[in-house]
Amino acid sequence: MGNEQQISEQLIISPAPHISSSESVTKVMWTVVIALMPAAVFAVYLYGIAALVLMTVAVVAAVAGEAGMQLLLKKKVTALDGSAAITGLLLAMNLPPRAPWWMALIGSLFAIIIAKHLFGGLGYNIFNPALAGRAFLMASWPAHMTIDWHRFGPTNILAKAVENTAGLPPTLFDTITQATPLGLIKEGPRLMQGSGVSISGLYDIALSPSMIKSLAIGTVGGCIGETSALLLLAGGLILLIRKVITWHIPVSFIGSCAAVVAIYYAASGFPSVGMMTLYHVLAGGLFLGAFFMATDMVTSPVTGKGMLIFGAGCGLITALIRLWGGFPEGVSYSILIMNALVPFIDRFTKPRVFGTGTKPKKGNG
């Protein structure tokens, strides 16, 4: 009897999938949160308690909004699985350090309620919720989103290590250092030309070793997540090692952005193409977007080829906005635009079904 029962159990056939894994949504999401911690902690050290308040408010609002929507829609409450927390944290890292706390609250609720749950919840949203929340805040309160930068000191808030090595007039130097690094490159030439000062002095400051070092370490103005490129890279490597993401999107994103910038400056006869390209790679939210937002598994393609196309498109649009657009930075908008194209990318890059030919067979009749 025992023998027959053992044979019977071996013949049981269950539906797919037949491959199990120890990974789960909760484990993946909290891994992303952990990978962001080095940059987040450094942001608090650099920008002070204001950055911590924004991150705390955004995360709490996102988790509460998630629980509230799931209760309202009579779904299982999974607000602590990490997906809402990472949305709130990413939204906060896309805010200026001195933005008012209520913007973090409103942005997180918009991201969770509108951009996520009104599309069906986790796995159904078309756009990255955190970036959709940021876009909403930018459209609603553009002044707060573009001027609430951290004040490093009375004479130079752009970077502690950068000095007026070019000997610019003090008033002009203070003016151009009120911006973020990308704002410096975007608006600086116009301000200097209007003051009758040679533009070469601007590039002497921007491309100085102290500025490049500041960009890498993170002692520069910008959004909370536009801090240390090295710490963001370290977090990205954690995700790669843990196989939460693959290399396709980060490499194609950063690579295509760098390539377009290099081609632009080379074509314009700029003398330091390599340094300017490095400046664009380290400045702004390129690393944050490439490793932590563009790689969102819900809003990015599923195939390797599709990911390469997606990342290259993000990098191209980012560079176009930075070089010719009205904003100094284009990472957020580039990802949102490419999010809308993901269904088409998936459709045209899906692999051939095993056992089928590339062309239909002709009938015998």
Secondary structure, 3 states (H helix, E strand, C coil): CHHHHHHHHHCCCCCCCCCCCCCCHHHHHHHHHHHHHHHHHHHHHHHCHHHHHHHHHHHHHHHHHHHHHHHHCCCCCCCCCCHHHHHHHHHHHCCCCCCCHHHHHHHHHHHHHHHHHHHCCCCCCCCCHHHHHHHHHHHHCHHHHHHCCCCCCCCCCCECCCCCCCCCCHHHHHHHCCCCHHHHHHHHHHHHHHCCCCCHHHHHHHCCHHHHHHHHHCCECCCCCCCCHHHHHHHHHHHHHCCCCCCHHHHHHHHHHHHHHHHHHHHCCCCCHHHHHHHHHHCCCHHHHHHHHCCCCCCCCCCHHHHHHHHHHHHHHHHHHHHHCCCCCCHHHHHHHHHHHHHHHHHHHCCCCCCCCCCCCCCCC
